[in-house]
Amino acid sequence: MIAALGAAAVPASAFGAVPAEASPRAAQCAPGGPDFNGDRCGDVVVADPDATVAGKLRAGRINVLYGGEGGVHAALLTQGGPGVGESPESDDRFGAVVQTMDINNDGYADLVVGVPSESVGSADDAGVIHVIFGSAGGLGGGRTGIVLRQGILGIPGTSEAGDRFGAAVAVNRTTGEFGTWPAVAFGAPGEDVGSAADAGAAGVVTFDPSTGEVATAARITQNSPGISGTAEAGDRFGAAVELFQGPGGFGCGVTGVKGFTLVVGVPGEDLNGKRDAGMVHLARNLTTDMPLSQDSPGVDGGAETGDQFGAGLALSSFCEHDGPSHIKLAVGVPTEDIGAAGDAGMVHLFATDDDELPLPQRWSVNQNSAGVGGTAETGDRFGSVLALGGPWRDGLGEPLVVGLPGEDIGTAKDAGGVQVFGDAASAPGNGDVFLSQSNTGEAPQAADHFGAALTTRNGHLLVGAPDDVTHSKGAVHGIAWPAVFGTPTPGLLFVPGRDGIAADAVRFGAGLT
């Protein structure tokens, strides 16, 4: 439990309340973040996957908050709307997973949406992924989007009940001198492999950057050649995924899926008789595997029953022109027991600047680590929500952000919190900052679930509180990075019913990008 203003917390005065009339204004028109309509102002996507659409309960919808010099213009995306395929149905939960990248290299950011609960024909929860293109008219205002699913567009497999294709989605964000090749990684953790139910599958879809059409697709399971282990019931291979170009110099070039490394979390993997200990696969070219687990050399802790190592992932990477690739991978272990605290959770940071695979551990952290604010408590699930990126701090590096939606704040159970670490080689408690809703000028309340979703920008750390009690339909807080690190700076507040945001939300802020 964290005290409402504990020693490691930034004082509430460092941020202050955000008055309604000052909620998102021209501060949104700043560098950083996706730009869907090409006006050079950052835009925000806020998912509400439990929203009712056309009378369909939990069909789900997405709020697009277009930044502008005069403030925010809000719009809604639903299935069957302009530029979006399929149609809204009960329990689709459109918006369960959201990511952005420029798929067709036209200067407009595009939106990638995982809908793992989508039915395909009679196959319930088979799952699909939407690619919704940006344009001068915003998302869906130009070309028709693409719907990805197993069995079409060259994507291996067949859409079957319970596959949950799209339960995990990642886009290639590798930076370097020769640009980022458009590709989407997918997980289908409910895929049956032979007789092994929910063994899971994962793969990569690449796109032609000049047209935005699907170019190649490949899929792997733990029964694929070169992939370690064996597909077993309940492994949930693909419950989390990440993707990067490399390792390798000369810009880490790719041909099809060759040149990519697919990172796959397998939280249900049994290791040495320890059920659901969990592991992570780094599948280079989707053919050669370098696994990571808590039994790997140099990794802290040890594989234990129920740890679920790999349930959460966050990654960033950079390719040099004529040199090695630089890779940082955060791995969440949200059900790690810390002492007597069950499911307290921990996070490992793996990093290399010289093409090492498997990645060496830089450090690991839990809420009982030296110098870290807070205390590891039962049910915290530290490591279930992760983000990498933000402003560099001397000696500390870029932020590694951990969401704690189940954190108790004072007597407010599950009010939620966020912890920010530096990803440099120093001890993880050095420069640690703990944030709660006290740091936004609001009182933490039971079951707010502040920290349930995160996204990082150059200017702000955006934090979702989809069950916010004060605002009743959910809220998203934009905490300016100077305020995160202790310098009073105004922030942003997005809530239903203001600034053109639809008032009839259900869990606004359940997803962010």
N, C-alpha and C positions, 0 to 999 in steps of 0.2 A: 504494500500500500504506500502511496505517496501522499505526504501531507500537502494540503492545498497550496501552501507556499513553502515547500521544503528548501533546504539549504542549496540544493543543486538547481533549483528552479530559477528561471528569469522572473524578476518581480513583475506583478501585474502592471505596475506603472510604466514598465518598459514598452508596453503596447497600448494599453488604454482601451476603453470601449470605443467601438466604431459606431458613431451616430448613424441613424437610418439615412439621413440625407447625404452622408458622406460615403455610403457604401458604393461599390465599384464605380469609379469615375475614370478620369483620363489616365490614372495610374496604370490602367489595363493596357493602354497603348504604349507599350515599352518593348524593347528587344527581348527576344526569348519566347519560347512556347510556339505551338503550331499556329500557322496563319492560313486559314481555310479559304479566305476570299481575296487574298492578295493585297490587302490595304496596309500591310506592314505593321499591323497591330496584333499583338498576341491574343489568341482566342482560348477559351476554356471549354472543355467538355465535362459535363456533370451527368452521370448516369442515374436513372431511377428505375431499376429493373423490376420493381414491384408495382409500378404505376398501372392504373387501369386505362386501357385504350379502346375506344369504341365499345364500351361495355364489357370488354374482356379483362377479367381480373388477372393481374400480374403479367400482362402481355409485355409491359416494359416500354420505356421510351428514354430518349436522350435529350438533355437540354444543351444547346450550343449557345455559348455566351460570346458573341462577337465583340471584341474590343474596338473602341473608336475614340477619337479625340473628344467627342461629346458625351461619352459614357458607354454603357453596354447595350447592345441590341440582342435580345434573347429570341431563340427559335427552337422548335421542337422537331426531332426526328423520330419517326416510327416506321415499323415495317409496312411496306405498301405505299409509303409516302413518296414524294418526288425523288427519283434517283436511288431508291431503296427497294430491294426485292422482297419477295415473300409477302405475307399478310399477317396482321396481329392476331394471335390466338391466346387463349387463357394459358397461363403458366409458361409462356415462351421465355420470359425474363430477358427480353432484348436489352442489351447494355450491361449484361453481367460482367463482360470483360471489354475494355476499350484501350486501344493503342493508336498512335498516329505515325505516319511517315509519308513522304512524297513518292507514291508508287510509280507515277508516269512522268516524273521529272519535268513538270510544267510550271513549277514554282508555287503551286497551291498544295498545301498539306491535305492529305487524305485520311480518312478514319477507317480503322479496322475494328470490327465488333464481333466478339465471340458470343454465340447464342447456343450454349450446350444443351439447353432444355427444348430446343426446337424439334418438333416432330417432322419426320420425312416420310411422307406417305402414312402408313400405319405404324411406323417405327417411332414410338415415343422416345423422347430424349436422345435422339440420334445425333442432333447437333449440326449447326452450320456456322460459317464465318462470313460476314458481310465486308466487302470493300466498298466504301462510299467515297466518291471522288469530290474533291474541292473544286471550286470554280470562282469566277468573278461574282457569281450569285450566291456563293457559299456552298456548304455541303449539300450535295444532291441537286444543285442548281444547274449542272452541266450534263455530262454524259451519264448514262445509266450505270449503276453499280454492278458489281460482280458478287454472286453468291457461291462460296466454296463449300463443297461437301465431299465426302468419300464417294468414289465411283464416278465422278465427272471431272472434266477438265484435266484429265491425266492423273488425278489424285488417287492413289491406290486405295483399295478396300471397298467396302459396301456399307451403306448407312443402315445400321441395325439398332434395335431398341436398346437404350442404355449406354450407347457408345460414348456420349457426351463429347463429341468432336467440338473443339473450340472452348473446352473448359479452361484451357491454358492457351494463351496467344502471346507471342513476342514478335517484334519487328526488328530487322537488322538496323542498328544504329551505329555501326562501326564507322569511325571517322578516319580520314586520311587524305593524302594529296589527290587521289584519283576518285574521290567520292564514295558514296554508299550504294551498294547494289541492292535494289528493292527485293526484299524477301520477307516472308511471314513464316514463323515457326508455329506449329500447332501441337496440342496434346489432345489425346482421346483416351483418358484414363479408364473409361468403362469398356473399352474394346476387349472382347473375348478373343483369345488366341488359342485356337484349337479348343480343347475342353477346359482351358483355364479361364474362368470367368473374371472379368475386370483385371486382366493382366495388364492391359494398356498398350497404347501405341503413340508414336510421335513422329513428326516429319517436318518437311520444309516445302513451301511453294515459292518459286521465284517468278519474277515478272519481267517482261521486256520493258526497259525504262523509257523507250520511245513511244510505246503504245499503251502501256499499262495492262496488256493482256497477259494471261498466265503463260509462262515459258516452259518451266519444268516443275516436276513434283516428285518427291520421294518420301517413303515412310519406313520406319524401322520399329521393331519390337525387340524384346530380349531373346527372341529366337532367330533374329537376323544374323547373317554371317558377319563375324568380326565384333559383334556386340556381346559383352560379357554377361554371364548369368543365364538364367532360363526363365521363360515366361511362366509365371505361376499365378494361381488364383489370388486376387486381392493385392497384387503388387502396385497397381495404379501407376504404371510407367506412363509419364506424360502428365502427371498432376500439376507440374510446373515446368516451364520451358524458357530458355533464353537462346540467343543466336549471335554469333559473331563471325566476321571474316578473319581467316588466319588459322593458326599462326603462319607467319612468313612475311618477308619484306616485299619490296616492289609493289606497295599498295595492297598487298594481300588480295590479289586478283582472284576472280571466281569464274568458273565455267559450269553452268548448271548448278548442281549442289556441290560440286567439287570446289574446294576452297573455303567452304563453310564448316564451322564446328557447331553442332547442335548440343546444347546442354539440357539434360532431361532429369528432372526430379522424380524419384521413385520412392515416395514416403512409406509405401506398404511393403518394401523389400525386407525379407527375412535374412538375417546374417548370422551364421554360426549358431543357429537355433534360437536366435532372439527375434521374436515376431515383431514386424513393423519397425525394425531398427532404422531402415531407410538408407538410401544411397543416391548418388548423383553420377550420371554418365556424361562424359565429354566425348561425343562421337564425331571425330574428325572426318570430313568428307562423307559422313554417315556410314562409314565402312570400318573405321578403326576406333576402338574404344579405350578410353583412359578413365576408369572409375575412381570416384572419391567416396569415402565413408569415414565414420569416426574410428574405424579400425585401420585407416590408411596411415602410412608412416608420416610422422610430423603433425598429425591432426590431434588436437586436444580432445580429452574425454575418451570414451570407448563406446562402441555400439551396444545399446541396451534395448530391451523390449519396450516398444511403444514410443521411441524417441521421434520417429518420423523425420529423420534428417533428409532435407531436400523438399520439404513441403512448401517452402518459400524460396524464391530466387530473385536476385537483381544483378545486372551486369552492365559494365561499360567497357569499351575497348577502343584502341587507336592503332592504326597501321602506319608505320614509317615508310617512306618511299624506298629506301635502300637499307633497311635495318629490321629489327625485330618488332613484333606487335606487343602492345601494352594492354593487359587484361586485368580487370578487377571483377571478382565474383563474390557476392554475399549469399550465403546459404543459411536459411532459417531452419531451426530445429525446435518448433513451437511446443512440442510435448515432452521436451527434455525435463526430467526431474532434477531440481537443484536442492540437494539435501533432502529434507522431508517435504519440500514443496512440489507436489505433483503438477506436471504440465506447466511449469514456470517458464521454460523456454530459454534458448540461447541462439547466438548468431556466430557463424564463422566467416572471416574475410580471407579469401584467397586472392593472390595477386602475383603478377610477374611482369617484368619489363624486358624479358629476353626469351620469349617463346617456350618457356617451360610448360610441358604437359606431362602428367596432370599438374594442375596449378598448386604451388606451395602455399601453405597457410601463412598468413601474415599475423593474425591474432584471432582470438575468440573472445566473446564477451557474454556475460549474463548480468542480471541486476544485482548479484552479489559480488561482482568483480570489483577489485580495488579501484576506488575513485569514481565509481559509477553511482549516480543518484538513484535512490529507490532501494527496494528489497525484493528479491525473488519470492513470489507468493504463488500459492496454488491457483491454477487457472489463468495466470497472466498471459500465457501463450506468446511470450516475447519471441519475435522472429516470424510471426505469421504474416506480417505486412512489412515490405521492405522497399526502399528506393535509394538510388545512388545519384548524386549530382548536386550542383549548386556552386556557390562561390568558394574559391580556394582560400584557406586560412594558412598563414605562414606556420610551418612546422606541424600542421595538422592535416593538410590536404583537403580534398573535397568531402562534402558531407555524406555519410552513410546514415540514413534515416530509418528508424524502426517505429512502426505504429503499434500501439498497445491498446486496442479498443476495449479489452477486458480489465484494464488497470483500475483499481479503486483509488479514488482521490478523497482523502479524509474518510468520512462515513458514506460517501457517494459510491456505491458499488457499481463497477463497470462504467464509470464515467469516462474513462479512457485517457490516454496520454500519448506523447511522442517523445522519443529520445533521439538526439542528434550526436553522432560521433564524427571524428575525422578519420579518413581512411589511410593516413600516413602510417609509417612503421612504429610510431610511438605507442605506448600502452593505451588501450582503448578508453580508459577513464580520463585521460588527459584531454581537456576541452569538451567533455561531455556536457550536454545541455538537456534538461528535462522540461517539457512544455505540457501544460494542460489548458483547459479553457480559461483558467485564471489569467493566462497570458494574453488572452484576447479581450479581457475586460468583462467576461461573463463568468457566472458561477458554475462550476462542474456539478452536474446532477446525475443521479443514478440512471444507468442505462443509456447515456448519451452516445456512447461508443465513438468518442472523439479519437481519430486515428484509424478508423476502419478503412480508409482509402487515403492515398498520398500521391502527390506528384510534385516534382521539383522544377523550379525555373531559375533563371538568373536573378530575377527580382524578388520572388516570393516562394515560400513553401506553402503549398495548398493542402489543407487537411479536411477530410470529410468527417462529418458527425451525422450520419443518416438517421439517427434516432434522437436527435437533439430535443430535449424537453422544452427548452425556452421557446424554440421556433416551431415546434410540433410536427413539421413535415420534413425536417432535416436542414442542415446548414453546411456550407463550405467556408472555411476561414482561410484567407490569404495572409499569412504572417510574413512581413518583410524580413529578409535575411538579417539586416542590422538589428531588428528587434529580437530575432532568434538569439543573436549573440550579445544582447544586452544594451543596445542603443535604441532609445525610444524612437519609433518610426511608425507612422500610420499604416494600417493594414486594410484589407478588403474583407467584405462580408457578403456572401451570396446566399439569399434565402428565398424560398417560394413566396410569391405575392409582391415582390419588389423588383424594380428595374425591368419590368416586363416579363419576369420569370413566372411561368404558370403557377397558380396558387394551389392547384389540386394535386400536388405531389404526394407521394407515399413515403419513400425513403430517399429523398434528394441527397446526393453525396455518397451513395453506396459505391460508386466508381468514379474515377477521375483520370483525366489526361490533359 
